[in-house]
Amino acid sequence: MVASLQKFIKYYKYWLTAANGKGHGIHSPFVFKFVIDVLNDERFFYAFETIESIVNTDLNNQKFNRLLFRITDYYQPKSILLIDETLGITTSYIALANTDATVYSYFSQVNNLQKAKETATKCHVHNCHFSNDLLDAKQFNLVYNDAKSDSKLTEVLEQLLPLLHPQSILIINNINSSKEIEAQWLQLRTHSAVTLTINLFQIGLVFFRPENKIAQHFTIRF
């Protein structure tokens, strides 16, 4: 009960201070296009029905998984890495958003890996490789990482940087799940490689675009 109340208060503060979710007052053309073309894209994609008729997700997770689908559909990353994935559900949304992409889904637990494989198979995902070994000799256009209570986000970023290039997108889930993770998110934003971040309360998007000479950080209602 206490944890739920604290999360509500945190979300209420986020909602009051975040930029308008329709794009008003956002002066970055790149972020404005993201808000208009991705955040506010209300299309219903065939993959939503495919996945949601097979797996059960609550409305909040469905909302963000659909957003992850739209991000992948919009930017069309060719090589994708998912770390600490949620038993194949998010993998399926992302993989079906760009069936030409090669998706690598990493699990530390073999049992979870097997469950994820089963979910992806049921969702007709054919472009995903599941592994217990984190690939370190490949560059990725999109990386999704699930922040845990013991995560050190700056250390995670340092580990991932060799796998990224200037146009890569890093998505971190659960950035407001605790005070510790929230503080680490704020610290990560100060990293010299980071030139742009977007805070959507549950997830944070990190960009490394050299076009941004001065780092910019946006908190947007979603």
N, C-alpha and C positions, 0 to 999 in steps of 0.2 A: 504494500500500500504506500509506504513512504517512498520507495523507489519510483512508483508510478506517478506520485505527486511531484517529485523532483523533476522527472522527465517532462511532465506537463508544463511546469514552470519554466524549464529550460526552452521548451518549444515555444511557449508564449513569448518569451523574450526574443527568441529568434524571429518570430513572426512580426513583432513590433519593429525590429531594427533592420530586417532584410529589405532589399530593394524590391520594387514591384515586379511580380511574376509575369507581367505582360510586356516588360521591356522598357517602360517609361523611366526616364532619367538615367538609363545606362548608356554611357558615352563611348564605350568600347565597341566598335563595329563588329568585332569577332564575337564578343559575348552577346551583343544584341541579336545577331543572327542565330546564335545558339538558343537564346530564349524564344525567338519567334519560330524558328524552323524545327527545333527539337523539343524544347520544354513544353511548348504549346501546340504541338502536333497532336491532333485529336483523332487521327485515323485509327481504325481498328484493323490490325493486320491478321492475316490468316493464321499465323503462327500462334497468336494469343489463344484462339479457339483450340488449336491442336494441343498446346501444352495444358491449358486450363481445364480441358475435358479429361485429362489424364491424371494430373497431380492437383492436390489441394493446397492452396496458399491463401493466407489472410489478405485482406484488401490492401494493407500497407505494403507488404512485400510484393504483391501483384503490381501496385502502382510503381514501385521502383524497378522491378524487373522489366516492366513494359518500357520504362524510361531507358534502361540499359539496352534494350532491343533497339529503341529509336536512335540512341547514340551510335550504336554499331551500324545501323542501317544508313545513317546520315554520313558518317565519316568513312565508312567502308574500309576498315582496317583489314589488311591481308593476313597478318600474323597476330594471334591473340593468346595471352597467357592469363589463366585464372588460378589464384592461389587461395587455399583454405576455402574451397567452394562448398556450397550448401547442397550436397547430395544430388547434384545434377540438374537442379531446377533452373538456377541462374545460367548455368552452362548452356542449357537448351535454348533459353531466350536469346542469348548472345550468338550462339552458333547458327541458329535459324535466321538471324537477322542478316547474315552474310554467308551464304552457303559456299561461296568461293574462297572464304577465309580458311586458314588452318588454325584450329583452336587446340591449345594444350591446357589441360585441366590437371593441376597438381594437388595431390593429397598426401598427407603424412600418415594417414591411417588406411591400411589395406581394406578394411571392412567398408569404410566410407567410399573408397574408390569403386568398389564393386557395386554398391548401391547407386552411385552416380551413373555408372555405366548402364545399369538396368533402366534408370529413369530416362537417360538420353536415348536409349534404344526404343523405349515406348513412345518417345516424342519424335521419332524418326530423324534423329540427328546422325549424320554420316560424316561430318567433317571435324570430329573431335578426337584427340588422342589423350588418354588418361594415363597418368604416371605418378610414381612415388619419387622420382628423381627430378629435381628442379633443373631444367636445361639452362646452361650458362654460356652456350656458344652460339646463341641466336639472338637477333634483335626483334623486338615486338613493336607493333604499331599501337596496340592497346593492352594494358595490363590492369587486371582487377584484383585487388587485395582486400581480404576481410580482416579488419583490425580486431584483435583480441585484447582481453584485459591485460595481458602481459606483453603486448606488442610495443616495440620501440620504433615509432614510425620513421624517425630520421635514419636509424640503422637500416630499416627496411628499404628506404629510398636509396641509401648508399649501395646496398646489395643489388638493387634493381637497375641502377644507372648504367652499368655496362650493357644491359639488355635493351636500353632505350635509345632513341635518337631524337633530334630536336622537335620533330613533329609528332612524337608519341604522346599518348594520353594515358595517365595513371589515374585509376578510380579507386578510392579507398572507402570501404563500407564501414558504417558504425562510428563515424568520427565524433559523435556526441554521446556515445554509449556510457561514458564515465568521465569524471573530472580529469583523470589521468590521460585518457585518450584525447580529450578535448585540448588539453595543454600540449600534448605531443603534436596534434594537428597544427596548432598555432606556431610551434617551433619549426615544424617541417616547412611552413610557408616562408621562413627566413632563409632557407637553403639557397646557396648561390646559383644552383642549376634551375631553380623554380622561377618562372617569369609570370605565371598567371594561375590563380586558383579560383574555383567556384564552389561555394559552400551551399549545399541544398539540405542541410541539417542531417539527414541520414547518411548521405554520401558526399564525398568531396572529390572534385575533379582537379587534377594537377596537370599543368601544361609547361612545356620547356621551350616555347617558341622564341627564337632569337629576334623576331619582329617586335617583341615587347622589350624595349630598351630599359624601361623601369618596371619593376614587378608590380602587378595589380592583383588585388584580392577582392572578390565579390561574394556577398551573401545574398541569395535570391530566394524569394518565397516559392515553395513548391508543395 
